[in-house]
Amino acid sequence: MRFSPNTTQSLHPVAFLALLLLIPLALGQSLQSPDRSDPGSDQGSRSRLTTGGEVRIPNRAAASLFKGTQGKQRAEIHFDAATGMVTMKLLVQDANGYFVPNIRRDNFVVYENGVRQNNATVEIEHAPVSIALLMEHGGRYPGLNKDIFEDVSRAGRQLMDVLGREDKVAVFAYGDTVEQLAGFSQGHETLDSLFDTLKAPGVSETNLYDALINILDRMRPVAGRKAAIVISSGVDTFSKAKYEDVLQAAQASDTPIYVISLGPVVRQAAELHGNASPLARLDWKRIESELQKIARISGGRFYSPATSIDLSATYDDIMENLKVRYVISYKSSTVADLSSPRTVRVELVNPRTGGPLQIMDANGRTIRANVIFQDSYTPSTALGG
């Protein structure tokens, strides 16, 4: 499942995310509190402002932080056979992939097998996540390794600043092989100190394709919301696996891959060494395209920052995309075999007219919302909560 432009640009991304996390508290109260129709009460006035054909949201950035497009993530839908309750977790995003807040329960309409479902409840979830952090750590030449190593370490350390208490992270580094530096059971304090003890790598291969397949395999048994964050130049020098093998593994996996490309940083470092450097002759356009496709097919995103000095906005974007979902629960009205698939449709509506919901930012600009969800399920294979 981004304030006026000047204010948004001056607000630190971490502070903005903290502000965003307060929205569900107010939203949750509004979802649970019945509307008051008394025109003389303040409560009634506020209710009329937030219930109807228009939803107001804060301004967000005018462009996506990630490049390319995001692929379809694994949907979350569960069926309780004892009660007939269906629970679906979905994303509502604007055209640039930012989460759209402030949508109320009565703005959602759910249809199952073409029949409108009544008494649906809506909440906002901020789920804990398990993240595999995979960092490039080897290859090239001694003169470049130190510079790139500093960028990798800096980028990895900044991830720790956005993790919540319940979030877990395992850290891996790859060169010739994949080395696990920390597991999911280690505390955040231990992980903070980990980056202070890393040393610049020696000369080795950079087997990115092998490393990606290895990480996706390690993440297969991990339960709950999860992802891989890959900090890499995208260069692969000697993998046994092919690029097509990575695409196949990414498509089959339930772990989205978020790539933070070091391509721009590596290209700048290579230029200092002149045209004689083999890195200067690499097809960087092809490498970036390959990384974008890996991220898209897995359901993740691709970022190509010019520098690793401040990645707070990038990590905030990743964590928002991973953690925040609208959760809709309803009792299915379908009477059918539990092994038969059921279709689901979700619309955002004006509860007074039944027409489309109008969403506007603080400047009065219309926001087009995309509701991203699983459009069908089979109860017998969606059991659980």
RODO-2510 file (C-alpha; in nm, 4 decimals, decimal comma):
residues 385
     n   res          X          Y          Z
     1     m     0,0000     0,0000     0,0000
     2     r     0,4384     1,4309     0,0493
     3     f     0,1903     2,1175     0,2741
     4     s     0,2696     2,3891     0,0306
     5     p     0,5616     2,3114    -0,2016
     6     n     0,7985     2,5406    -0,0134
     7     t     0,7121     2,3858     0,3204
     8     t     0,7495     2,0310     0,1918
     9     q     1,0935     2,0998     0,0506
    10     s     1,2166     2,2516     0,3747
    11     l     1,0740     1,9819     0,6005
    12     h     1,3258     1,7045     0,6768
    13     p     1,1994     1,3733     0,5351
    14     v     1,2310     1,1937     0,8699
    15     a     1,0254     1,4668     1,0381
    16     f     0,7685     1,4399     0,7596
    17     l     0,7424     1,0641     0,8022
    18     a     0,6884     1,1133     1,1762
    19     l     0,4090     1,3570     1,0924
    20     l     0,2629     1,1098     0,8451
    21     l     0,2565     0,8392     1,1099
    22     l     0,0307     1,0618     1,3246
    23     i    -0,2376     1,0646     1,0541
    24     p    -0,3718     0,7163     1,1363
    25     l    -0,4387     0,8207     1,4962
    26     a    -0,6728     1,0955     1,3834
    27     l    -0,8100     0,8821     1,1031
    28     g    -0,8732     0,5905     1,3345
    29     q    -1,0741     0,8157     1,5655
    30     s    -1,2797     0,9444     1,2752
    31     l    -1,3446     0,5926     1,1491
    32     q    -1,4689     0,4744     1,4854
    33     s    -1,6690     0,7842     1,5793
    34     p    -2,0222     0,8122     1,4406
    35     d    -2,1020     1,1262     1,2403
    36     r    -2,2950     1,3920     1,4287
    37     s    -2,5708     1,5606     1,2335
    38     d    -2,6269     1,8433     1,4804
    39     p    -2,5533     2,1547     1,2719
    40     g    -2,4836     2,3550     1,5846
    41     s    -2,2046     2,1334     1,7159
    42     d    -1,8362     2,1646     1,6324
    43     q    -1,8203     1,7876     1,5936
    44     g    -2,0932     1,7990     1,3326
    45     s    -1,9165     2,0769     1,1400
    46     r    -1,5878     1,8861     1,1323
    47     s    -1,7686     1,5697     1,0248
    48     r    -1,9342     1,7420     0,7309
    49     l    -1,5986     1,8792     0,6177
    50     t    -1,4366     1,5363     0,6082
    51     t    -1,7340     1,3279     0,4961
    52     g    -1,8561     1,3717     0,1445
    53     g    -1,7285     1,3949    -0,2058
    54     e    -1,3897     1,5494    -0,1315
    55     v    -1,0826     1,4406     0,0638
    56     r    -0,7995     1,6828     0,1371
    57     i    -0,4427     1,5572     0,1663
    58     p    -0,1080     1,7314     0,2280
    59     n     0,1040     1,8311    -0,0693
    60     r     0,3598     1,5768    -0,1778
    61     a     0,6625     1,6040    -0,4056
    62     a     0,5835     1,6759    -0,7687
    63     a     0,7799     1,3762    -0,8950
    64     s     0,8612     1,0227    -0,7863
    65     l     1,1759     0,9626    -0,5875
    66     f     1,2261     0,6318    -0,7667
    67     k     1,2980     0,5895    -1,1372
    68     g     1,0965     0,3845    -1,3814
    69     t     0,7867     0,2029    -1,2632
    70     q     0,7015    -0,0149    -0,9674
    71     g     0,5868    -0,3678    -1,0320
    72     k     0,2942    -0,5443    -0,8729
    73     q     0,3601    -0,6533    -0,5163
    74     r     0,2302    -0,9709    -0,3625
    75     a    -0,1205    -0,8968    -0,2410
    76     e    -0,2429    -0,9730     0,1087
    77     i    -0,5915    -1,1168     0,1441
    78     h    -0,7123    -1,3590     0,4088
    79     f    -1,0328    -1,5534     0,4663
    80     d    -1,1656    -1,6809     0,7995
    81     a    -1,3684    -1,9941     0,7311
    82     a    -1,5339    -1,9864     1,0749
    83     t    -1,6785    -1,6357     1,0383
    84     g    -1,6721    -1,5740     0,6631
    85     m    -1,4667    -1,2592     0,7244
    86     v    -1,2400    -1,1369     0,4454
    87     t    -0,9437    -0,9130     0,5304
    88     m    -0,7578    -0,7389     0,2505
    89     k    -0,4597    -0,5075     0,2768
    90     l    -0,4212    -0,2616    -0,0061
    91     l    -0,2215     0,0379    -0,1223
    92     v    -0,3732     0,3716    -0,2229
    93     q    -0,1158     0,5841    -0,4042
    94     d    -0,1046     0,8956    -0,6165
    95     a     0,0432     0,8998    -0,9663
    96     n     0,3961     0,9385    -0,8244
    97     g     0,3675     0,6414    -0,5899
    98     y     0,3107     0,8347    -0,2668
    99     f     0,0653     0,7050    -0,0064
   100     v    -0,2718     0,8848    -0,0063
   101     p    -0,3918     0,9434     0,3535
   102     n    -0,7199     1,0687     0,5018
   103     i    -0,9527     0,8355     0,3100
   104     r    -1,2449     0,7424     0,5350
   105     r    -1,4361     0,4197     0,5796
   106     d    -1,7407     0,5473     0,3912
   107     n    -1,5230     0,6378     0,0906
   108     f    -1,4458     0,2690     0,0266
   109     v    -1,6974     0,0472    -0,1512
   110     v    -1,6225    -0,3248    -0,1892
   111     y    -1,7874    -0,5627    -0,4335
   112     e    -1,7473    -0,9402    -0,4253
   113     n    -1,8676    -1,1347    -0,7278
   114     g    -2,0425    -0,8138    -0,8332
   115     v    -2,2370    -0,7804    -0,5062
   116     r    -2,1760    -0,4818    -0,2795
   117     q    -2,0511    -0,5890     0,0627
   118     n    -2,2035    -0,4132     0,3617
   119     n    -2,0561    -0,3224     0,7015
   120     a    -1,6952    -0,3077     0,5828
   121     t    -1,4463    -0,1687     0,8342
   122     v    -1,1330     0,0238     0,7378
   123     e    -0,8129     0,0813     0,9307
   124     i    -0,4589     0,1918     0,8515
   125     e    -0,1787    -0,0494     0,9304
   126     h     0,1885     0,0289     0,9874
   127     a     0,3325    -0,3209     0,9763
   128     p     0,6778    -0,4155     1,1038
   129     v     0,9120    -0,5327     0,8296
   130     s     1,2025    -0,7742     0,7928
   131     i     1,4704    -0,6400     0,5607
   132     a     1,7693    -0,8120     0,4030
   133     l     2,0298    -0,5434     0,3363
   134     l     2,2672    -0,6573     0,0607
   135     m     2,5760    -0,4385     0,0062
   136     e     2,8389    -0,4535    -0,2656
   137     h     3,1774    -0,5244    -0,1046
   138     g     3,4518    -0,6123    -0,3467
   139     g     3,5814    -0,6067    -0,6991
   140     r     3,7354    -0,3485    -0,9287
   141     y     4,0686    -0,1980    -0,8283
   142     p     4,2225    -0,0882    -0,4961
   143     g     4,2127     0,2775    -0,5982
   144     l     3,8347     0,2665    -0,6435
   145     n     3,7412     0,0236    -0,3685
   146     k     3,8025     0,2665    -0,0847
   147     d     3,5873     0,5423    -0,2325
   148     i     3,2997     0,3087    -0,3160
   149     f     3,3261     0,1298     0,0175
   150     e     3,2725     0,4588     0,1987
   151     d     2,9538     0,5209    -0,0018
   152     v     2,8249     0,1692     0,0668
   153     s     2,8917     0,1967     0,4404
   154     r     2,7348     0,5417     0,4587
   155     a     2,4255     0,4231     0,2733
   156     g     2,3886     0,1156     0,4944
   157     r     2,4282     0,3101     0,8167
   158     q     2,1501     0,5520     0,7212
   159     l     1,8986     0,2682     0,6968
   160     m     1,9285     0,2185     1,0720
   161     d     1,7899     0,5703     1,1275
   162     v     1,4487     0,4884     0,9780
   163     l     1,3880     0,1455     1,1294
   164     g     1,1166     0,1095     1,3906
   165     r     1,1625    -0,0870     1,7108
   166     e     0,9765    -0,3881     1,5740
   167     d     1,1532    -0,3855     1,2379
   168     k     1,4247    -0,6436     1,1800
   169     v     1,7237    -0,6353     0,9482
   170     a     1,9875    -0,8854     0,8408
   171     v     2,3013    -0,7473     0,6755
   172     f     2,4882    -0,9178     0,3924
   173     a     2,7912    -0,8208     0,1843
   174     y     2,8868    -0,9699    -0,1491
   175     g     3,1995    -0,9926    -0,3604
   176     d     3,3047    -1,3376    -0,4769
   177     t     3,0466    -1,4834    -0,2379
   178     v     2,7759    -1,3645    -0,0004
   179     e     2,8777    -1,3118     0,3616
   180     q     2,6228    -1,2624     0,6389
   181     l     2,7402    -0,9841     0,8698
   182     a     2,4361    -0,9723     1,1001
   183     g     2,1161    -1,1720     1,1476
   184     f     1,7564    -1,0743     1,2162
   185     s     1,7951    -1,1518     1,5866
   186     q     2,0574    -0,8830     1,6491
   187     g     1,9545    -0,5521     1,8040
   188     h     1,9708    -0,2160     1,6311
   189     e     2,2547    -0,0997     1,8570
   190     t     2,4706    -0,3875     1,7390
   191     l     2,3895    -0,3064     1,3788
   192     d     2,4846     0,0583     1,4268
   193     s     2,8326    -0,0420     1,5391
   194     l     2,8669    -0,2953     1,2579
   195     f     2,9305    -0,0285     0,9968
   196     d     3,2097     0,1191     1,2076
   197     t     3,4010    -0,2098     1,1998
   198     l     3,3769    -0,2781     0,8264
   199     k     3,6969    -0,2529     0,6285
   200     a     3,7496    -0,1674     0,2650
   201     p     3,7490    -0,4833     0,0501
   202     g     4,0362    -0,6203    -0,1478
   203     v     4,0256    -0,7041    -0,5143
   204     s     3,7621    -0,9657    -0,5934
   205     e     3,4814    -1,0444    -0,8316
   206     t     3,1420    -0,8780    -0,7900
   207     n     2,8951    -1,1619    -0,8362
   208     l     2,5737    -0,9615    -0,8103
   209     y     2,3470    -1,2131    -0,9860
   210     d     2,4554    -1,4987    -0,7600
   211     a     2,4105    -1,2746    -0,4554
   212     l     2,0565    -1,1690    -0,5499
   213     i     1,9425    -1,5272    -0,6000
   214     n     2,1071    -1,6226    -0,2696
   215     i     1,9271    -1,3467    -0,0797
   216     l     1,5869    -1,4234    -0,2324
   217     d     1,6332    -1,7862    -0,1314
   218     r     1,7234    -1,6846     0,2261
   219     m     1,4152    -1,4620     0,2491
   220     r     1,1717    -1,7311     0,1336
   221     p     1,0942    -1,8683     0,4848
   222     v     1,0737    -1,5236     0,6465
   223     a     0,7149    -1,4489     0,7484
   224     g     0,5309    -1,1175     0,7428
   225     r     0,6046    -0,8005     0,5471
   226     k     0,9562    -0,8225     0,4043
   227     a     1,1930    -0,6833     0,1435
   228     a     1,5503    -0,6779     0,0178
   229     i     1,7363    -0,3480    -0,0066
   230     v     2,0295    -0,3750    -0,2443
   231     i     2,3090    -0,1157    -0,2489
   232     s     2,5055    -0,1882    -0,5638
   233     s     2,6701    -0,0462    -0,8738
   234     g     2,4953    -0,3146    -1,0773
   235     v     2,8246    -0,4483    -1,2127
   236     d     2,8497    -0,8270    -1,2299
   237     t     3,1839    -0,9767    -1,3222
   238     f     3,1766    -1,3530    -1,2726
   239     s     2,8400    -1,4901    -1,1558
   240     k     2,7448    -1,8465    -1,2349
   241     a     2,3841    -1,7313    -1,2655
   242     k     2,2701    -1,5312    -1,5648
   243     y     2,0654    -1,2117    -1,5669
   244     e     1,7639    -1,4109    -1,6887
   245     d     1,7987    -1,6391    -1,3856
   246     v     1,7716    -1,3377    -1,1564
   247     l     1,4574    -1,2170    -1,3342
   248     q     1,2991    -1,5589    -1,2957
   249     a     1,3878    -1,5756    -0,9247
   250     a     1,2612    -1,2206    -0,8637
   251     q     0,9311    -1,2916    -1,0351
   252     a     0,8751    -1,6107    -0,8373
   253     s     0,9717    -1,4539    -0,5042
   254     d     0,7435    -1,2827    -0,2522
   255     t     1,0272    -1,0459    -0,1525
   256     p     1,0275    -0,7074    -0,3306
   257     i     1,3724    -0,5717    -0,4139
   258     y     1,4491    -0,2031    -0,3585
   259     v     1,7674    -0,1088    -0,5435
   260     i     1,9798     0,1907    -0,4437
   261     s     2,2133     0,2240    -0,7387
   262     l     2,5738     0,3337    -0,6892
   263     g     2,6104     0,3702    -1,0646
   264     p     2,6383     0,7518    -1,0605
   265     v     2,8940     0,7371    -0,7778
   266     v     3,1033     0,4698    -0,9513
   267     r     3,0966     0,6558    -1,2815
   268     q     3,2251     0,9706    -1,1124
   269     a     3,5029     0,7747    -0,9428
   270     a     3,5952     0,6032    -1,2699
   271     e     3,6255     0,9364    -1,4469
   272     l     3,8976     1,0394    -1,2012
   273     h     4,1015     0,7432    -1,3211
   274     g     4,0651     0,8385    -1,6859
   275     n     3,9440     0,6524    -1,9921
   276     a     4,1991     0,3773    -1,9292
   277     s     3,9836     0,2399    -1,6487
   278     p     3,7688    -0,0584    -1,7598
   279     l     3,4797     0,0943    -1,5640
   280     a     3,4811     0,3912    -1,7992
   281     r     3,3997     0,1555    -2,0872
   282     l     3,1048    -0,0179    -1,9218
   283     d     2,7553     0,0196    -2,0660
   284     w     2,6066     0,2033    -1,7703
   285     k     2,2756     0,2609    -1,9469
   286     r     2,2286    -0,1138    -1,9876
   287     i     2,3313    -0,1793    -1,6263
   288     e     2,0756     0,0724    -1,4957
   289     s     1,8057    -0,0740    -1,7180
   290     e     1,8783    -0,4223    -1,5842
   291     l     1,8571    -0,3071    -1,2219
   292     q     1,5305    -0,1261    -1,2909
   293     k     1,3793    -0,4393    -1,4399
   294     i     1,4885    -0,6560    -1,1460
   295     a     1,3267    -0,4108    -0,9034
   296     r     1,0085    -0,3813    -1,1090
   297     i     0,9546    -0,7532    -1,1606
   298     s     0,9982    -0,8189    -0,7884
   299     g     0,7487    -0,5453    -0,6931
   300     g     1,0142    -0,3084    -0,5598
   301     r     1,1573     0,0249    -0,6702
   302     f     1,4803     0,1547    -0,8242
   303     y     1,6621     0,4638    -0,6942
   304     s     1,9619     0,6324    -0,8527
   305     p     2,0786     0,9091    -0,6164
   306     a     2,3611     1,1359    -0,7273
   307     t     2,5250     1,0986    -0,3873
   308     s     2,4975     0,8793    -0,0776
   309     i     2,5473     1,1679     0,1665
   310     d     2,1752     1,1994     0,2518
   311     l     1,9463     0,9087     0,1638
   312     s     1,6815     0,9882     0,4253
   313     a     1,4178     1,0736     0,1638
   314     t     1,4926     0,7531    -0,0256
   315     y     1,4624     0,5358     0,2837
   316     d     1,1455     0,7157     0,3953
   317     d     0,9951     0,6411     0,0553
   318     i     1,0908     0,2740     0,0787
   319     m     0,9554     0,2340     0,4305
   320     e     0,6288     0,4112     0,3507
   321     n     0,5777     0,1883     0,0483
   322     l     0,6542    -0,1222     0,2530
   323     k     0,4775    -0,0545     0,5804
   324     v     0,1600     0,1493     0,5234
   325     r    -0,1603    -0,0201     0,4096
   326     y    -0,5347     0,0342     0,4294
   327     v    -0,6928    -0,2746     0,5839
   328     i    -1,0512    -0,3545     0,4794
   329     s    -1,2507    -0,6266     0,6548
   330     y    -1,5975    -0,7460     0,5604
   331     k    -1,8180    -1,0524     0,6010
   332     s    -1,8531    -1,2179     0,2635
   333     s    -2,2080    -1,2481     0,1343
   334     t    -2,1060    -1,5128    -0,1185
   335     v    -2,2572    -1,8555    -0,0655
   336     a    -2,0418    -2,0907    -0,2689
   337     d    -1,7842    -2,3659    -0,2505
   338     l    -1,4718    -2,2452    -0,0678
   339     s    -1,2601    -2,3821    -0,3506
   340     s    -1,4252    -2,1515    -0,6053
   341     p    -1,2461    -1,8229    -0,6825
   342     r    -1,4204    -1,4977    -0,5982
   343     t    -1,3664    -1,1644    -0,7693
   344     v    -1,3179    -0,8444    -0,5689
   345     r    -1,3578    -0,4817    -0,6748
   346     v    -1,2774    -0,1768    -0,4612
   347     e    -1,3901     0,1755    -0,5504
   348     l    -1,3324     0,5158    -0,3910
   349     v    -1,6645     0,6992    -0,3876
   350     n    -1,8502     1,0056    -0,2693
   351     p    -2,0864     0,8463    -0,0134
   352     r    -2,3539     1,1088    -0,0768
   353     t    -2,3789     1,0653    -0,4525
   354     g    -2,2170     0,7288    -0,5182
   355     g    -1,9936     0,8994    -0,7742
   356     p    -1,6133     0,9031    -0,7744
   357     l    -1,4315     1,0429    -0,4737
   358     q    -1,2565     1,3730    -0,5348
   359     i    -0,9119     1,3967    -0,3747
   360     m    -0,7325     1,7321    -0,3622
   361     d    -0,4038     1,8499    -0,2142
   362     a    -0,3539     2,1613    -0,0013
   363     n    -0,3198     2,3745    -0,3170
   364     g    -0,6509     2,2536    -0,4548
   365     r    -0,4982     2,0335    -0,7215
   366     t    -0,6866     1,7154    -0,8079
   367     i    -0,5008     1,3974    -0,7133
   368     r    -0,5582     1,0773    -0,9072
   369     a    -0,5521     0,7820    -0,6678
   370     n    -0,4577     0,4291    -0,7654
   371     v    -0,6055     0,1507    -0,5522
   372     i    -0,3660    -0,1445    -0,5666
   373     f    -0,5057    -0,4744    -0,4422
   374     q    -0,5653    -0,8377    -0,5267
   375     d    -0,8721    -0,8576    -0,7507
   376     s    -0,9618    -1,2198    -0,6771
   377     y    -0,9088    -1,4864    -0,4122
   378     t    -0,9982    -1,8469    -0,3392
   379     p    -1,1122    -1,8923     0,0225
   380     s    -0,9545    -2,2371     0,0630
   381     t    -0,6112    -2,0992    -0,0270
   382     a    -0,6494    -1,7675     0,1584
   383     l    -0,7120    -1,9135     0,5024
   384     g    -0,5449    -1,7360     0,7893
   385     g    -0,5290    -1,3890     0,9339
***
